[in-house]
Each structure stands twice: as structure tokens, then as C-alpha cells.
Amino acid sequence: MMRLDSATQTVIGVGGKEHDLNLWSLETQQVLFKAKNVTHDKLDMRVPVWIKDLRFLSVPGNSNGHRVVVGTGHRHVRIYDSSTKRRPVQELDNFGENPIQSLCVSPDETRVYIGDTAGNLDILDLRTLKHMGRCTGPVGSIRDLACHPTLPYIAAVGLDRMVHVFDVNTRKYRHTIYAKQRLNSVLFCSDGLKDIPVADDEPARKKHKAGDEELEFVDDDEEEEEVYEGLEISEEEEDDDDGDDDGDDDGDDDDDDDDNDDIDNDEEDPEDDSD
């Protein structure tokens, strides 16, 4: 892990697995600070080192030192001050339940936002390292966080392929954008946060402009609905039609019986004449 000090632009901080925090000068290419591991734990065992992310903090006064906040894969949050001592000046052990993956500091340096491998985005008070809340939403590991320099927004990206933008005051979603691929880094542009256009919910008609003429296309489904609109028959009308059909059938049967009687009478007349 490597970060540049945005204030001086001449110092970088590096760290990693079993590689504690080191500060290097880009001008002299010399090591400015080497962190020292914390003392052994209660069982007199060495505490492992695994720096996952780090951020530079502003230095009060005219001090020539550097302040850095660090998150580790063993759930430690530490703050170093190179002008005082090599060990952390503040430390929070066993934070959360999952390894810390990324962190970000608010522009006013009152809060630090921490993302872990389970998608949890927690908020800590940078002065006391007390837990202040959590932003829920990301599913996969949070690989990077970014705070907006002027607006109260924070962006989180990771393995769920989504860009999550939260309002830090309400801890609620501002935007969610699907990026189609796993993301490892995020930054805010200088234009600020723009409103994302919302898709038109009216599927009625689409207009296509060809030269100076506008051609209007009607949806096929709407055309079919208009054609069959006048062909709908209620259940009562269907029952009436069935009744009429039955009556017509009875009438036809009566006519057939009358015709048969006439034929029989015609056949009997010749016999009477012969007599």
C-alpha cells in the first residue's frame, strides 16, 4: 500500500504485510520515518503487522513531522505522529469482525470512514476513535473510499461492481451506479456531484427524427389493444346470444315437422281419387 501526502506532494507512506509504516521523501529519496511495532499482547506474543490502507492527516502548528492514520488486516486502527515517537499515539484494537480493507478521512478531519472485507462501512470519531455509526448497502469487499472535498458525500467501490454514494449526515444512499466490473479505486471529479438522469417512464410513443421530418412510431402492443377494444363482449351478451340460438333451433324443428305432414297428405290424395 502506498499513499502520497497531498499537502506537501513530496512525501509518500508505504506499508504492507509484515512491513510496518515507512515515510519516504521524494526529493531526497531517503526514509523520513520508520514505525515500530506495538508491544506484545497479553500472552506475550508478537502482534502481527499487515497495513491495508493509510491516509495522511494535517499537522498542527509549524511541526515538521507527519501524522498518519492506518488500518490493518488484523482489525487495528492506529494513528502515528512522526514528530513524537515511532509507536502509535492512538490505537483501537479488534475493531469490528472483519479485516479492514480501506479507509478515508473527512475533509475536516473529524471522522474516519472504514470499509472491511464484508462490505461494512463504519464511521469513527477521529479524535476519540469511538464508533459513530454504519452505512449499509455494499455487498462485497470495499476496496476504496473517497470523500468529497466540499459536499457531505462519500463514495465506496469494491467487488460488488457498484459505485455507492452516501450522504454522511444521514448515512443514506444518494446514488448507486452499476459499473459492470470489479472496482479497486474511486475519486471525485472537480465538477462535484451531478444528478443522474432518470429514465422516462412513459412507454407510449417514440419519435424518430429523419432530416426535418418527425416520424412517429406507435407501439405494436397499443395497436393490438385498440383493434380488440371494440370486440370485447360481456358475459350477459354472450348468455343472450346463446338463448337466441336455442330458440332458432326449436323454430327450425317445428318447420321440419310441418313439412313432413304436408308430404304425408300429398301421398294419401291419389288413393282417394282412385276410389
C-alpha positions in Angstrom: 0.0 0.0 0.0 1.3 3.5 -0.9 -0.2 6.9 -0.5 1.0 10.4 -1.3 0.8 13.3 1.2 -1.4 15.7 -0.7 -0.3 18.6 1.4 3.4 18.5 0.6 3.4 16.4 -2.6 6.9 15.3 -1.6 6.3 12.5 0.9 4.8 9.0 0.5 3.8 6.5 3.0 4.2 2.7 2.3 3.3 -0.4 4.2 2.1 -3.9 3.8 2.1 -7.4 5.2 4.8 -7.7 7.8 6.0 -4.3 6.5 5.3 -1.5 9.0 4.7 2.1 8.1 7.6 3.9 6.4 7.6 7.5 5.2 9.9 8.4 2.3 10.9 11.7 0.8 10.6 12.0 -3.0 13.1 14.8 -3.1 16.0 13.2 -1.2 14.8 9.5 -1.7 15.6 8.9 2.0 13.5 7.3 4.7 12.0 10.0 7.0 10.2 7.8 9.5 10.1 4.1 10.4 7.3 2.9 12.6 7.9 0.5 15.4 5.6 -2.3 16.2 3.5 -2.2 19.3 4.4 -4.1 22.4 3.5 -7.8 22.9 -0.1 -8.8 23.7 -1.3 -10.2 27.0 0.0 -13.6 26.1 3.4 -12.1 25.5 3.0 -12.8 21.8 4.2 -10.6 19.0 1.4 -8.6 17.3 1.4 -9.2 13.5 1.7 -6.3 11.1 -0.5 -6.0 8.0 -1.2 -2.5 6.7 -4.1 -2.4 4.3 -4.6 1.3 3.9 -3.3 4.6 5.2 -4.1 8.3 5.0 -2.2 11.5 5.8 -3.5 14.0 8.4 -2.7 17.6 8.7 -0.1 18.7 11.2 -0.9 21.4 13.7 1.4 24.4 14.1 4.8 24.6 12.4 5.8 21.0 13.1 8.0 19.3 10.6 6.5 15.9 11.4 3.7 13.9 9.7 0.5 12.4 11.1 -0.8 9.2 9.5 -3.9 7.0 10.2 -3.5 3.3 9.4 -6.0 0.4 9.0 -4.7 -3.2 9.3 -5.9 -6.6 8.2 -5.9 -7.6 11.8 -8.6 -5.1 12.7 -6.4 -2.4 14.1 -6.8 1.4 13.7 -3.6 3.3 14.5 -2.5 6.9 14.4 1.2 7.8 14.1 2.9 11.1 14.7 6.5 11.1 13.3 7.4 14.1 15.5 6.8 12.3 18.8 7.5 8.6 18.7 7.8 5.6 16.5 4.9 3.7 18.0 1.2 4.8 17.5 0.0 7.7 19.6 -3.6 6.4 19.3 -4.8 2.8 18.8 -8.0 0.9 18.5 -7.7 -2.9 18.7 -10.0 -5.6 17.5 -12.3 -3.2 15.6 -15.3 -5.0 14.0 -15.4 -8.6 13.0 -13.7 -8.5 9.6 -10.3 -7.3 8.3 -10.1 -3.6 7.4 -9.7 -3.1 3.7 -9.8 0.6 3.1 -10.3 3.9 5.0 -10.9 7.6 4.3 -10.7 10.8 6.3 -13.3 13.5 6.2 -12.2 16.9 4.9 -12.5 18.5 8.3 -10.6 15.5 9.8 -13.2 14.8 12.5 -14.2 11.4 11.1 -12.5 8.4 9.6 -14.5 6.0 7.4 -13.5 2.4 7.4 -14.5 -0.3 4.9 -13.9 -4.0 5.6 -13.9 -7.2 3.6 -17.6 -7.9 4.3 -19.0 -4.7 2.8 -19.4 -2.8 6.1 -18.8 1.0 6.0 -18.2 2.2 9.6 -17.7 5.8 10.9 -15.3 6.6 13.7 -14.6 9.8 15.6 -11.0 10.6 14.6 -10.3 12.3 18.0 -11.5 9.5 20.2 -11.7 6.5 17.8 -15.3 5.9 19.0 -17.8 4.2 16.8 -20.4 6.7 15.4 -22.5 4.6 13.0 -22.5 2.5 9.9 -23.6 2.9 6.3 -25.2 -0.3 4.9 -25.5 -1.3 1.3 -22.3 -2.7 -0.2 -22.3 -6.5 -0.5 -18.7 -7.4 -1.4 -15.4 -6.3 0.0 -14.9 -2.5 -0.1 -11.7 -1.8 -1.9 -11.6 2.0 -1.8 -13.3 5.0 -0.3 -13.3 8.7 -1.3 -14.7 11.7 0.5 -16.0 14.7 -1.5 -13.9 17.8 -0.6 -16.9 20.2 -0.3 -20.1 18.2 -0.2 -21.2 15.7 2.6 -20.8 12.7 0.3 -18.6 9.6 0.4 -18.2 7.0 -2.4 -17.4 3.3 -1.9 -16.4 0.8 -4.5 -15.5 -2.9 -4.3 -16.2 -6.4 -5.5 -19.9 -6.0 -5.9 -19.3 -3.9 -9.1 -21.3 -1.0 -7.8 -20.4 2.6 -7.0 -22.2 3.5 -3.8 -22.6 7.2 -2.9 -23.8 8.0 0.7 -24.8 11.2 2.5 -22.5 11.2 5.5 -25.0 13.2 7.6 -28.0 10.8 7.2 -26.0 7.7 6.3 -28.4 7.1 3.5 -28.0 6.4 -0.2 -27.5 9.2 -2.6 -26.8 7.2 -5.8 -26.0 3.7 -6.8 -24.3 3.0 -10.1 -23.6 -0.3 -11.7 -20.1 -0.3 -13.2 -20.1 -3.8 -14.8 -16.7 -4.8 -13.3 -14.9 -5.1 -10.0 -13.5 -1.8 -8.8 -10.4 -1.1 -6.9 -10.2 2.7 -6.8 -12.5 5.8 -6.8 -12.1 9.6 -6.9 -14.4 12.5 -7.0 -14.0 14.9 -10.0 -13.7 18.6 -9.6 -17.2 19.2 -11.1 -18.9 17.9 -7.9 -21.8 15.5 -7.8 -24.3 15.8 -10.7 -27.8 14.5 -10.7 -28.1 11.3 -12.7 -30.8 11.4 -15.4 -33.8 9.3 -14.7 -35.2 7.1 -17.4 -38.5 8.2 -19.0 -41.4 6.1 -17.6 -43.8 6.8 -20.5 -43.5 3.9 -23.0 -46.3 5.3 -25.1 -44.7 6.6 -28.3 -41.2 7.1 -29.6 -40.2 9.8 -32.0 -37.5 9.5 -34.6 -36.2 12.5 -36.4 -35.1 12.0 -40.0 -33.9 15.3 -41.5 -36.6 17.9 -40.9 -39.4 15.4 -40.6 -40.5 13.7 -37.5 -41.7 10.1 -37.8 -44.0 8.8 -35.1 -43.9 5.1 -34.2 -46.8 3.5 -32.3 -46.1 0.6 -30.1 -47.4 -2.7 -31.6 -49.0 -3.7 -28.3 -51.0 -0.4 -28.2 -52.2 -1.1 -31.8 -53.5 -4.5 -30.9 -55.2 -3.2 -27.9 -57.0 -0.6 -30.0 -58.1 -3.2 -32.6 -59.6 -5.6 -30.0 -61.0 -2.9 -27.8 -64.4 -2.9 -29.7 -64.6 -6.7 -29.8 -65.0 -7.3 -26.1 -68.3 -8.9 -25.2 -69.7 -9.0 -21.8 -70.9 -12.3 -20.2 -74.6 -11.1 -20.3 -74.5 -10.5 -24.0 -73.0 -14.0 -24.5 -75.8 -15.6 -22.5 -78.4 -13.7 -24.6 -76.9 -14.9 -27.8 -76.9 -18.5 -26.6 -80.6 -18.2 -25.7 -81.5 -16.8 -29.2 -79.6 -19.6 -30.8 -81.6 -22.2 -28.8 -84.9 -20.5 -29.8 -84.0 -20.6 -33.5 -83.2 -24.2 -33.3 -86.6 -25.0 -31.8 -88.3 -23.0 -34.6 -86.5 -24.9 -37.3 -87.6 -28.2 -35.8 -91.2 -27.1 -35.9 -90.9 -26.1 -39.5 -89.5 -29.5 -40.3 -92.5 -31.3 -38.7 -95.0 -29.2 -40.7 -93.2 -30.1 -44.0 -93.4 -33.8 -43.1 -97.1 -33.5 -42.5 -97.7 -31.9 -45.9 -95.8 -34.7 -47.6 -97.9 -37.4 -46.0 -101.1 -35.7 -47.0 -100.0 -35.4 -50.6 -99.2 -39.2 -50.7 -102.7 -40.0 -49.4 -104.6 -37.9 -52.0 -104.0 -40.3 -55.0 -105.7 -43.2 -53.2 -108.9 -41.1 -52.6 -109.0 -40.3 -56.4 -108.8 -43.9 -57.4 -111.8 -44.8 -55.2 
